[in-house]
Amino acid sequence: MAARILLTMLIVVALPQGAAAQADALQRARELLARHPIFDGHNDLAWAIRHADAPLDVEAYDLRRRTPGHTDLERLRQGGVGAQFWSVYIPGEVADSGYARMQLEQIDIARRVIEKYDDFELALTAADVERIMTSGRVASLLGMEGGHAIENSLGALRAFYDLGARYMTLTHNVTLDWADAATGEQKHGGLTEFGREVVREMNRLGMLVDLSHVSPAVMSDALDVTAAPIIFSHSSARALTDVARNVPDSILARMPQNGGVVMITFVPAFVNAAAARWGYQTRPQLEAELQRRLEGVSGEADRRRITDAFWAEHPRPKAQLSDVADHVDHVRRVAGVDHVGIGGDFDGIDDVVVGLEDTSTYPVLFAELLRRGWTEADLAKLSNGNVLRVMRRAEEVAARLQRERPPSTMQIPRGSAGG
């Protein structure tokens, strides 16, 4: 009994100390991010606006108020965000009146958002990013997600660059005529010759080559071809969570030679093995079972009640903030501290990591890393230093290549699967 009483007293005493230590780490993280703001690699706000209650209406989706998604002005400030690649994603599964048309619409949405708020300013170069961050605003860049948008045209690629796109993810979820997607059919064994030319032309423009969503063979081919550092705008480590969208250690080990950066994402199924199994294996089976239960149920209220009860019986596992920190640590161990960044994928996910629920929560992750022994110098690289270095180097390479060769005129041969 005496031992139990002593243990209880020790726990009671320890709790305030633990809470105080957590509060201290969080305060240190906030102060650190005030000096070294977050430069996040991927946020799908433009897609959220496209599908909001008032579709495509930038005025109606007011970031000065609490939004239904993960992003608004107040939460960006709380999160210490100083620069953001706003994804101008379009799906590759169906050409809705043409990929290029939808891509232009998404660029239009993103640019209208940037123009609407004094808190944002369009950034086209690394120097722009640094200047805007210093002013206290959010440096806003555009990132294309999926090479299907260029419709096999290097001229279209150049036009999108001129409209402000500063990275392009080579594929989304669908294999293209010139590149295999991680979750698509493996048709080419990597990049075709035209796909290699896409990488070379991106280097010449100064557009970052983004390898999130591509197959490991495309990752390897792109690293063989590129003259500039690459990025993974929103991926995690495959050694910890074995899903196709994550980066194998063999690729992480090539980052020091290339100089690129892997920006760790907060997608639960990419950072937690149980969440991955549920999402990729269990959920399809459950959805089939739910459809069987709904057969013959016609009333909307009854269908909603059955659906809600069904998913309450079969909850998805929750990823934790510590899972994300584990992926950050793993990339640091394998690739090095100079090659890791952050790409949350907020407003592009239908579930969130516990502790990282929206754009206000970056300081919580940095507090966890402080507790794990990360130094301020290393966290400054994680927050923005690494991706800024990649941008500066890509710009240097582009300046050289533009002196050496004209814009490429390569086309995919008619009747070819990709050249």
Contacts in CASP RR format, 6 or more apart in sequence:
PFRMAT RR
TARGET T0000
AUTHOR 0000-0000-0000
METHOD contacts of the structure
MODEL  1
MAARILLTMLIVVALPQGAAAQADALQRARELLARHPIFDGHNDLAWAIR
HADAPLDVEAYDLRRRTPGHTDLERLRQGGVGAQFWSVYIPGEVADSGYA
RMQLEQIDIARRVIEKYDDFELALTAADVERIMTSGRVASLLGMEGGHAI
ENSLGALRAFYDLGARYMTLTHNVTLDWADAATGEQKHGGLTEFGREVVR
EMNRLGMLVDLSHVSPAVMSDALDVTAAPIIFSHSSARALTDVARNVPDS
ILARMPQNGGVVMITFVPAFVNAAAARWGYQTRPQLEAELQRRLEGVSGE
ADRRRITDAFWAEHPRPKAQLSDVADHVDHVRRVAGVDHVGIGGDFDGID
DVVVGLEDTSTYPVLFAELLRRGWTEADLAKLSNGNVLRVMRRAEEVAAR
LQRERPPSTMQIPRGSAGG
21 371 0 8 1.000
22 367 0 8 1.000
25 367 0 8 1.000
25 368 0 8 1.000
25 370 0 8 1.000
25 371 0 8 1.000
26 363 0 8 1.000
26 364 0 8 1.000
26 367 0 8 1.000
28 367 0 8 1.000
28 370 0 8 1.000
29 363 0 8 1.000
29 364 0 8 1.000
29 366 0 8 1.000
29 367 0 8 1.000
29 370 0 8 1.000
30 80 0 8 1.000
30 363 0 8 1.000
32 366 0 8 1.000
32 370 0 8 1.000
32 376 0 8 1.000
32 379 0 8 1.000
32 380 0 8 1.000
32 383 0 8 1.000
33 79 0 8 1.000
33 80 0 8 1.000
33 362 0 8 1.000
33 363 0 8 1.000
33 366 0 8 1.000
33 383 0 8 1.000
34 80 0 8 1.000
35 380 0 8 1.000
36 376 0 8 1.000
36 379 0 8 1.000
36 380 0 8 1.000
36 383 0 8 1.000
36 384 0 8 1.000
36 385 0 8 1.000
37 80 0 8 1.000
37 81 0 8 1.000
37 82 0 8 1.000
37 83 0 8 1.000
37 133 0 8 1.000
37 136 0 8 1.000
37 383 0 8 1.000
37 384 0 8 1.000
38 79 0 8 1.000
38 80 0 8 1.000
38 81 0 8 1.000
38 82 0 8 1.000
38 83 0 8 1.000
38 342 0 8 1.000
38 362 0 8 1.000
38 383 0 8 1.000
38 384 0 8 1.000
39 82 0 8 1.000
39 83 0 8 1.000
39 84 0 8 1.000
39 129 0 8 1.000
39 133 0 8 1.000
39 139 0 8 1.000
39 342 0 8 1.000
39 383 0 8 1.000
39 384 0 8 1.000
39 385 0 8 1.000
39 387 0 8 1.000
39 388 0 8 1.000
40 81 0 8 1.000
40 83 0 8 1.000
40 84 0 8 1.000
40 85 0 8 1.000
40 263 0 8 1.000
40 342 0 8 1.000
40 343 0 8 1.000
40 344 0 8 1.000
40 346 0 8 1.000
40 359 0 8 1.000
40 362 0 8 1.000
41 84 0 8 1.000
41 85 0 8 1.000
41 231 0 8 1.000
41 233 0 8 1.000
41 234 0 8 1.000
41 263 0 8 1.000
41 341 0 8 1.000
41 342 0 8 1.000
41 343 0 8 1.000
41 344 0 8 1.000
41 387 0 8 1.000
42 85 0 8 1.000
42 87 0 8 1.000
42 143 0 8 1.000
42 145 0 8 1.000
42 212 0 8 1.000
42 233 0 8 1.000
42 234 0 8 1.000
42 263 0 8 1.000
42 265 0 8 1.000
42 343 0 8 1.000
42 344 0 8 1.000
42 345 0 8 1.000
43 71 0 8 1.000
43 84 0 8 1.000
43 85 0 8 1.000
43 86 0 8 1.000
43 87 0 8 1.000
43 344 0 8 1.000
43 345 0 8 1.000
43 346 0 8 1.000
43 347 0 8 1.000
43 348 0 8 1.000
43 359 0 8 1.000
44 87 0 8 1.000
44 89 0 8 1.000
44 345 0 8 1.000
44 346 0 8 1.000
44 347 0 8 1.000
44 348 0 8 1.000
45 71 0 8 1.000
45 86 0 8 1.000
45 87 0 8 1.000
45 110 0 8 1.000
45 113 0 8 1.000
45 346 0 8 1.000
45 347 0 8 1.000
46 86 0 8 1.000
46 87 0 8 1.000
46 88 0 8 1.000
46 89 0 8 1.000
46 106 0 8 1.000
46 109 0 8 1.000
46 110 0 8 1.000
46 113 0 8 1.000
47 87 0 8 1.000
47 89 0 8 1.000
47 106 0 8 1.000
47 347 0 8 1.000
47 348 0 8 1.000
48 61 0 8 1.000
48 67 0 8 1.000
48 69 0 8 1.000
48 71 0 8 1.000
48 347 0 8 1.000
48 348 0 8 1.000
49 55 0 8 1.000
49 56 0 8 1.000
49 57 0 8 1.000
49 58 0 8 1.000
49 61 0 8 1.000
49 109 0 8 1.000
49 113 0 8 1.000
50 56 0 8 1.000
50 105 0 8 1.000
50 106 0 8 1.000
50 109 0 8 1.000
52 60 0 8 1.000
52 61 0 8 1.000
52 68 0 8 1.000
53 60 0 8 1.000
54 60 0 8 1.000
54 61 0 8 1.000
56 105 0 8 1.000
56 109 0 8 1.000
58 109 0 8 1.000
58 112 0 8 1.000
58 113 0 8 1.000
58 116 0 8 1.000
59 116 0 8 1.000
61 67 0 8 1.000
63 71 0 8 1.000
63 72 0 8 1.000
63 73 0 8 1.000
63 113 0 8 1.000
63 116 0 8 1.000
63 117 0 8 1.000
64 72 0 8 1.000
64 73 0 8 1.000
64 117 0 8 1.000
65 72 0 8 1.000
66 72 0 8 1.000
66 74 0 8 1.000
69 346 0 8 1.000
69 347 0 8 1.000
69 358 0 8 1.000
70 346 0 8 1.000
70 347 0 8 1.000
70 352 0 8 1.000
70 357 0 8 1.000
70 358 0 8 1.000
70 359 0 8 1.000
71 346 0 8 1.000
71 347 0 8 1.000
71 358 0 8 1.000
71 359 0 8 1.000
72 359 0 8 1.000
73 117 0 8 1.000
73 119 0 8 1.000
74 360 0 8 1.000
75 358 0 8 1.000
75 359 0 8 1.000
75 360 0 8 1.000
76 82 0 8 1.000
76 84 0 8 1.000
76 119 0 8 1.000
76 138 0 8 1.000
76 359 0 8 1.000
76 360 0 8 1.000
77 119 0 8 1.000
78 359 0 8 1.000
78 360 0 8 1.000
78 363 0 8 1.000
79 359 0 8 1.000
79 360 0 8 1.000
79 361 0 8 1.000
79 362 0 8 1.000
79 363 0 8 1.000
80 362 0 8 1.000
80 363 0 8 1.000
81 138 0 8 1.000
81 359 0 8 1.000
81 362 0 8 1.000
82 132 0 8 1.000
82 133 0 8 1.000
82 136 0 8 1.000
82 137 0 8 1.000
82 138 0 8 1.000
82 139 0 8 1.000
82 384 0 8 1.000
83 123 0 8 1.000
83 129 0 8 1.000
83 132 0 8 1.000
83 133 0 8 1.000
83 138 0 8 1.000
83 139 0 8 1.000
83 140 0 8 1.000
83 141 0 8 1.000
83 384 0 8 1.000
84 138 0 8 1.000
84 139 0 8 1.000
84 140 0 8 1.000
84 141 0 8 1.000
85 141 0 8 1.000
85 142 0 8 1.000
85 143 0 8 1.000
85 166 0 8 1.000
85 167 0 8 1.000
85 233 0 8 1.000
86 110 0 8 1.000
86 113 0 8 1.000
86 114 0 8 1.000
86 140 0 8 1.000
86 141 0 8 1.000
86 142 0 8 1.000
86 143 0 8 1.000
87 143 0 8 1.000
87 144 0 8 1.000
87 145 0 8 1.000
87 233 0 8 1.000
87 348 0 8 1.000
88 103 0 8 1.000
88 106 0 8 1.000
88 107 0 8 1.000
88 109 0 8 1.000
88 110 0 8 1.000
88 142 0 8 1.000
88 143 0 8 1.000
88 144 0 8 1.000
88 145 0 8 1.000
88 165 0 8 1.000
89 106 0 8 1.000
89 144 0 8 1.000
89 145 0 8 1.000
89 146 0 8 1.000
89 172 0 8 1.000
90 99 0 8 1.000
90 102 0 8 1.000
90 103 0 8 1.000
90 106 0 8 1.000
90 145 0 8 1.000
90 146 0 8 1.000
90 148 0 8 1.000
90 149 0 8 1.000
91 172 0 8 1.000
92 99 0 8 1.000
92 146 0 8 1.000
92 148 0 8 1.000
92 172 0 8 1.000
92 173 0 8 1.000
92 174 0 8 1.000
93 173 0 8 1.000
93 174 0 8 1.000
95 148 0 8 1.000
96 102 0 8 1.000
98 151 0 8 1.000
99 148 0 8 1.000
99 149 0 8 1.000
99 150 0 8 1.000
99 151 0 8 1.000
100 149 0 8 1.000
100 150 0 8 1.000
100 151 0 8 1.000
100 156 0 8 1.000
102 149 0 8 1.000
103 144 0 8 1.000
103 149 0 8 1.000
103 160 0 8 1.000
104 163 0 8 1.000
107 142 0 8 1.000
107 160 0 8 1.000
107 163 0 8 1.000
107 164 0 8 1.000
107 165 0 8 1.000
110 140 0 8 1.000
110 142 0 8 1.000
111 122 0 8 1.000
111 142 0 8 1.000
111 163 0 8 1.000
113 120 0 8 1.000
113 140 0 8 1.000
114 120 0 8 1.000
114 121 0 8 1.000
114 122 0 8 1.000
114 140 0 8 1.000
115 122 0 8 1.000
118 137 0 8 1.000
119 137 0 8 1.000
119 138 0 8 1.000
120 137 0 8 1.000
120 138 0 8 1.000
120 140 0 8 1.000
121 128 0 8 1.000
121 132 0 8 1.000
121 135 0 8 1.000
121 137 0 8 1.000
121 138 0 8 1.000
121 139 0 8 1.000
121 140 0 8 1.000
122 128 0 8 1.000
122 140 0 8 1.000
122 141 0 8 1.000
122 164 0 8 1.000
123 129 0 8 1.000
123 132 0 8 1.000
123 139 0 8 1.000
123 140 0 8 1.000
123 141 0 8 1.000
124 141 0 8 1.000
124 164 0 8 1.000
124 166 0 8 1.000
125 391 0 8 1.000
125 395 0 8 1.000
126 388 0 8 1.000
126 391 0 8 1.000
126 392 0 8 1.000
126 395 0 8 1.000
128 139 0 8 1.000
129 139 0 8 1.000
129 141 0 8 1.000
129 384 0 8 1.000
129 388 0 8 1.000
129 391 0 8 1.000
130 388 0 8 1.000
132 138 0 8 1.000
132 139 0 8 1.000
133 139 0 8 1.000
133 384 0 8 1.000
141 164 0 8 1.000
141 166 0 8 1.000
141 167 0 8 1.000
142 163 0 8 1.000
142 164 0 8 1.000
142 165 0 8 1.000
142 166 0 8 1.000
143 165 0 8 1.000
143 166 0 8 1.000
143 167 0 8 1.000
143 168 0 8 1.000
143 169 0 8 1.000
143 210 0 8 1.000
143 233 0 8 1.000
144 160 0 8 1.000
144 165 0 8 1.000
144 167 0 8 1.000
144 168 0 8 1.000
144 169 0 8 1.000
145 168 0 8 1.000
145 169 0 8 1.000
145 172 0 8 1.000
145 210 0 8 1.000
145 213 0 8 1.000
145 233 0 8 1.000
146 168 0 8 1.000
146 169 0 8 1.000
146 170 0 8 1.000
146 171 0 8 1.000
146 172 0 8 1.000
146 213 0 8 1.000
147 168 0 8 1.000
147 169 0 8 1.000
147 170 0 8 1.000
147 171 0 8 1.000
147 172 0 8 1.000
147 176 0 8 1.000
147 179 0 8 1.000
147 198 0 8 1.000
148 171 0 8 1.000
148 172 0 8 1.000
148 174 0 8 1.000
148 176 0 8 1.000
149 156 0 8 1.000
149 160 0 8 1.000
149 168 0 8 1.000
150 156 0 8 1.000
150 157 0 8 1.000
150 160 0 8 1.000
150 168 0 8 1.000
150 198 0 8 1.000
152 176 0 8 1.000
152 177 0 8 1.000
152 178 0 8 1.000
152 194 0 8 1.000
152 411 0 8 1.000
152 412 0 8 1.000
154 197 0 8 1.000
154 198 0 8 1.000
154 201 0 8 1.000
154 407 0 8 1.000
154 408 0 8 1.000
154 409 0 8 1.000
154 410 0 8 1.000
154 411 0 8 1.000
155 407 0 8 1.000
157 168 0 8 1.000
157 198 0 8 1.000
157 201 0 8 1.000
157 202 0 8 1.000
157 205 0 8 1.000
157 207 0 8 1.000
158 201 0 8 1.000
158 205 0 8 1.000
158 407 0 8 1.000
160 168 0 8 1.000
161 205 0 8 1.000
161 206 0 8 1.000
161 207 0 8 1.000
165 207 0 8 1.000
166 206 0 8 1.000
166 207 0 8 1.000
166 208 0 8 1.000
166 391 0 8 1.000
167 207 0 8 1.000
167 208 0 8 1.000
167 209 0 8 1.000
167 210 0 8 1.000
167 231 0 8 1.000
167 233 0 8 1.000
168 202 0 8 1.000
168 207 0 8 1.000
168 208 0 8 1.000
168 209 0 8 1.000
168 210 0 8 1.000
169 210 0 8 1.000
169 211 0 8 1.000
169 212 0 8 1.000
169 213 0 8 1.000
169 214 0 8 1.000
169 233 0 8 1.000
170 176 0 8 1.000
170 179 0 8 1.000
170 191 0 8 1.000
170 195 0 8 1.000
170 198 0 8 1.000
170 199 0 8 1.000
170 209 0 8 1.000
170 210 0 8 1.000
170 211 0 8 1.000
170 213 0 8 1.000
170 214 0 8 1.000
170 218 0 8 1.000
170 222 0 8 1.000
171 179 0 8 1.000
171 180 0 8 1.000
171 181 0 8 1.000
171 182 0 8 1.000
171 213 0 8 1.000
171 214 0 8 1.000
171 218 0 8 1.000
172 181 0 8 1.000
172 213 0 8 1.000
173 181 0 8 1.000
173 182 0 8 1.000
173 183 0 8 1.000
173 184 0 8 1.000
173 213 0 8 1.000
174 181 0 8 1.000
174 184 0 8 1.000
175 181 0 8 1.000
175 184 0 8 1.000
175 185 0 8 1.000
175 186 0 8 1.000
175 187 0 8 1.000
175 188 0 8 1.000
177 192 0 8 1.000
177 194 0 8 1.000
177 412 0 8 1.000
177 416 0 8 1.000
177 417 0 8 1.000
177 418 0 8 1.000
178 188 0 8 1.000
178 191 0 8 1.000
178 192 0 8 1.000
178 194 0 8 1.000
178 195 0 8 1.000
178 198 0 8 1.000
178 412 0 8 1.000
178 418 0 8 1.000
178 419 0 8 1.000
179 188 0 8 1.000
179 190 0 8 1.000
179 191 0 8 1.000
179 192 0 8 1.000
179 195 0 8 1.000
179 198 0 8 1.000
179 214 0 8 1.000
179 218 0 8 1.000
180 186 0 8 1.000
180 187 0 8 1.000
180 188 0 8 1.000
180 189 0 8 1.000
180 190 0 8 1.000
180 214 0 8 1.000
180 215 0 8 1.000
180 217 0 8 1.000
180 218 0 8 1.000
181 213 0 8 1.000
181 214 0 8 1.000
181 215 0 8 1.000
182 213 0 8 1.000
182 214 0 8 1.000
182 215 0 8 1.000
182 216 0 8 1.000
182 244 0 8 1.000
182 245 0 8 1.000
183 213 0 8 1.000
183 244 0 8 1.000
183 245 0 8 1.000
184 215 0 8 1.000
186 215 0 8 1.000
186 217 0 8 1.000
187 417 0 8 1.000
188 217 0 8 1.000
188 417 0 8 1.000
188 418 0 8 1.000
189 215 0 8 1.000
189 217 0 8 1.000
189 218 0 8 1.000
190 215 0 8 1.000
190 217 0 8 1.000
190 218 0 8 1.000
190 220 0 8 1.000
190 221 0 8 1.000
191 198 0 8 1.000
191 199 0 8 1.000
191 217 0 8 1.000
191 218 0 8 1.000
191 221 0 8 1.000
191 222 0 8 1.000
191 225 0 8 1.000
192 412 0 8 1.000
192 417 0 8 1.000
192 418 0 8 1.000
192 419 0 8 1.000
193 418 0 8 1.000
193 419 0 8 1.000
194 410 0 8 1.000
194 411 0 8 1.000
194 412 0 8 1.000
194 418 0 8 1.000
194 419 0 8 1.000
195 418 0 8 1.000
196 221 0 8 1.000
196 225 0 8 1.000
197 408 0 8 1.000
197 410 0 8 1.000
199 209 0 8 1.000
199 222 0 8 1.000
199 225 0 8 1.000
199 226 0 8 1.000
200 225 0 8 1.000
200 226 0 8 1.000
200 227 0 8 1.000
200 408 0 8 1.000
201 407 0 8 1.000
201 408 0 8 1.000
202 208 0 8 1.000
202 209 0 8 1.000
203 209 0 8 1.000
203 226 0 8 1.000
203 227 0 8 1.000
203 228 0 8 1.000
203 394 0 8 1.000
203 397 0 8 1.000
203 398 0 8 1.000
203 401 0 8 1.000
204 398 0 8 1.000
204 401 0 8 1.000
204 402 0 8 1.000
204 405 0 8 1.000
204 407 0 8 1.000
204 408 0 8 1.000
205 398 0 8 1.000
206 228 0 8 1.000
206 394 0 8 1.000
206 395 0 8 1.000
206 397 0 8 1.000
206 398 0 8 1.000
207 394 0 8 1.000
208 228 0 8 1.000
208 229 0 8 1.000
208 230 0 8 1.000
208 231 0 8 1.000
208 390 0 8 1.000
208 391 0 8 1.000
208 394 0 8 1.000
209 222 0 8 1.000
209 226 0 8 1.000
209 228 0 8 1.000
209 230 0 8 1.000
209 231 0 8 1.000
210 230 0 8 1.000
210 231 0 8 1.000
210 232 0 8 1.000
210 233 0 8 1.000
211 218 0 8 1.000
211 219 0 8 1.000
211 222 0 8 1.000
211 230 0 8 1.000
211 231 0 8 1.000
211 232 0 8 1.000
211 235 0 8 1.000
211 247 0 8 1.000
212 232 0 8 1.000
212 233 0 8 1.000
212 234 0 8 1.000
212 235 0 8 1.000
212 245 0 8 1.000
212 265 0 8 1.000
213 245 0 8 1.000
214 222 0 8 1.000
215 244 0 8 1.000
216 248 0 8 1.000
216 250 0 8 1.000
216 251 0 8 1.000
219 247 0 8 1.000
219 248 0 8 1.000
219 251 0 8 1.000
220 250 0 8 1.000
220 251 0 8 1.000
220 254 0 8 1.000
222 230 0 8 1.000
223 230 0 8 1.000
223 251 0 8 1.000
223 254 0 8 1.000
223 258 0 8 1.000
226 258 0 8 1.000
227 397 0 8 1.000
227 401 0 8 1.000
228 393 0 8 1.000
228 394 0 8 1.000
228 397 0 8 1.000
228 398 0 8 1.000
229 258 0 8 1.000
229 259 0 8 1.000
229 260 0 8 1.000
229 261 0 8 1.000
229 389 0 8 1.000
229 390 0 8 1.000
229 393 0 8 1.000
229 394 0 8 1.000
230 258 0 8 1.000
230 260 0 8 1.000
231 260 0 8 1.000
231 261 0 8 1.000
231 262 0 8 1.000
231 263 0 8 1.000
231 387 0 8 1.000
231 390 0 8 1.000
232 247 0 8 1.000
232 261 0 8 1.000
232 262 0 8 1.000
232 263 0 8 1.000
233 263 0 8 1.000
233 343 0 8 1.000
234 263 0 8 1.000
234 265 0 8 1.000
234 267 0 8 1.000
234 343 0 8 1.000
234 344 0 8 1.000
234 345 0 8 1.000
235 245 0 8 1.000
235 246 0 8 1.000
235 247 0 8 1.000
235 262 0 8 1.000
235 263 0 8 1.000
235 264 0 8 1.000
235 265 0 8 1.000
235 270 0 8 1.000
236 245 0 8 1.000
236 246 0 8 1.000
236 247 0 8 1.000
236 264 0 8 1.000
236 265 0 8 1.000
236 267 0 8 1.000
236 270 0 8 1.000
236 271 0 8 1.000
236 324 0 8 1.000
236 327 0 8 1.000
237 246 0 8 1.000
237 247 0 8 1.000
237 249 0 8 1.000
237 252 0 8 1.000
237 262 0 8 1.000
237 264 0 8 1.000
237 327 0 8 1.000
237 330 0 8 1.000
237 331 0 8 1.000
237 334 0 8 1.000
238 246 0 8 1.000
238 247 0 8 1.000
238 248 0 8 1.000
238 249 0 8 1.000
239 248 0 8 1.000
239 249 0 8 1.000
239 330 0 8 1.000
239 334 0 8 1.000
240 246 0 8 1.000
240 271 0 8 1.000
240 273 0 8 1.000
240 323 0 8 1.000
240 326 0 8 1.000
240 327 0 8 1.000
240 330 0 8 1.000
241 269 0 8 1.000
241 270 0 8 1.000
241 271 0 8 1.000
241 272 0 8 1.000
241 273 0 8 1.000
241 276 0 8 1.000
241 327 0 8 1.000
242 273 0 8 1.000
242 276 0 8 1.000
243 269 0 8 1.000
243 270 0 8 1.000
243 276 0 8 1.000
243 280 0 8 1.000
245 267 0 8 1.000
245 270 0 8 1.000
246 270 0 8 1.000
247 262 0 8 1.000
247 331 0 8 1.000
249 334 0 8 1.000
252 262 0 8 1.000
252 331 0 8 1.000
252 334 0 8 1.000
252 335 0 8 1.000
252 339 0 8 1.000
253 334 0 8 1.000
253 335 0 8 1.000
255 261 0 8 1.000
255 262 0 8 1.000
255 335 0 8 1.000
255 336 0 8 1.000
255 339 0 8 1.000
256 335 0 8 1.000
256 336 0 8 1.000
256 338 0 8 1.000
256 339 0 8 1.000
259 338 0 8 1.000
259 339 0 8 1.000
259 390 0 8 1.000
259 393 0 8 1.000
260 339 0 8 1.000
260 386 0 8 1.000
260 390 0 8 1.000
261 339 0 8 1.000
261 340 0 8 1.000
261 341 0 8 1.000
261 386 0 8 1.000
261 387 0 8 1.000
261 389 0 8 1.000
261 390 0 8 1.000
262 331 0 8 1.000
262 335 0 8 1.000
262 339 0 8 1.000
262 340 0 8 1.000
262 341 0 8 1.000
263 340 0 8 1.000
263 341 0 8 1.000
263 342 0 8 1.000
263 343 0 8 1.000
263 344 0 8 1.000
263 387 0 8 1.000
264 271 0 8 1.000
264 324 0 8 1.000
264 327 0 8 1.000
264 328 0 8 1.000
264 331 0 8 1.000
264 340 0 8 1.000
264 341 0 8 1.000
264 342 0 8 1.000
264 343 0 8 1.000
264 344 0 8 1.000
265 271 0 8 1.000
265 343 0 8 1.000
265 344 0 8 1.000
265 345 0 8 1.000
266 324 0 8 1.000
266 343 0 8 1.000
266 344 0 8 1.000
266 345 0 8 1.000
266 346 0 8 1.000
266 349 0 8 1.000
266 352 0 8 1.000
266 353 0 8 1.000
266 356 0 8 1.000
267 344 0 8 1.000
267 345 0 8 1.000
267 349 0 8 1.000
268 275 0 8 1.000
268 316 0 8 1.000
268 318 0 8 1.000
268 319 0 8 1.000
268 349 0 8 1.000
268 351 0 8 1.000
268 352 0 8 1.000
268 353 0 8 1.000
269 275 0 8 1.000
269 276 0 8 1.000
269 278 0 8 1.000
269 279 0 8 1.000
269 280 0 8 1.000
269 319 0 8 1.000
269 351 0 8 1.000
270 276 0 8 1.000
271 319 0 8 1.000
271 323 0 8 1.000
271 324 0 8 1.000
271 326 0 8 1.000
271 327 0 8 1.000
271 353 0 8 1.000
272 317 0 8 1.000
272 318 0 8 1.000
272 319 0 8 1.000
272 320 0 8 1.000
272 323 0 8 1.000
272 353 0 8 1.000
274 317 0 8 1.000
275 316 0 8 1.000
275 317 0 8 1.000
275 318 0 8 1.000
275 319 0 8 1.000
275 351 0 8 1.000
277 317 0 8 1.000
278 316 0 8 1.000
278 317 0 8 1.000
279 316 0 8 1.000
282 314 0 8 1.000
283 316 0 8 1.000
286 310 0 8 1.000
286 314 0 8 1.000
289 310 0 8 1.000
290 306 0 8 1.000
290 307 0 8 1.000
290 310 0 8 1.000
290 311 0 8 1.000
293 306 0 8 1.000
293 310 0 8 1.000
294 303 0 8 1.000
294 306 0 8 1.000
294 307 0 8 1.000
297 303 0 8 1.000
297 306 0 8 1.000
316 351 0 8 1.000
318 353 0 8 1.000
318 354 0 8 1.000
319 353 0 8 1.000
319 354 0 8 1.000
320 353 0 8 1.000
320 354 0 8 1.000
320 355 0 8 1.000
321 353 0 8 1.000
321 354 0 8 1.000
321 355 0 8 1.000
321 356 0 8 1.000
321 364 0 8 1.000
321 365 0 8 1.000
321 368 0 8 1.000
322 368 0 8 1.000
323 353 0 8 1.000
324 353 0 8 1.000
324 356 0 8 1.000
324 365 0 8 1.000
325 365 0 8 1.000
325 368 0 8 1.000
325 369 0 8 1.000
325 372 0 8 1.000
328 340 0 8 1.000
328 341 0 8 1.000
328 365 0 8 1.000
328 369 0 8 1.000
328 382 0 8 1.000
329 372 0 8 1.000
331 339 0 8 1.000
331 340 0 8 1.000
332 340 0 8 1.000
332 378 0 8 1.000
337 378 0 8 1.000
337 381 0 8 1.000
337 382 0 8 1.000
338 381 0 8 1.000
338 386 0 8 1.000
338 389 0 8 1.000
339 386 0 8 1.000
340 381 0 8 1.000
340 382 0 8 1.000
340 386 0 8 1.000
341 382 0 8 1.000
341 383 0 8 1.000
341 386 0 8 1.000
341 387 0 8 1.000
342 362 0 8 1.000
342 365 0 8 1.000
342 382 0 8 1.000
342 383 0 8 1.000
344 356 0 8 1.000
346 358 0 8 1.000
346 359 0 8 1.000
352 358 0 8 1.000
355 361 0 8 1.000
355 364 0 8 1.000
356 362 0 8 1.000
356 364 0 8 1.000
356 365 0 8 1.000
366 379 0 8 1.000
366 382 0 8 1.000
366 383 0 8 1.000
369 379 0 8 1.000
369 382 0 8 1.000
370 379 0 8 1.000
374 382 0 8 1.000
412 418 0 8 1.000
412 419 0 8 1.000
413 419 0 8 1.000
END
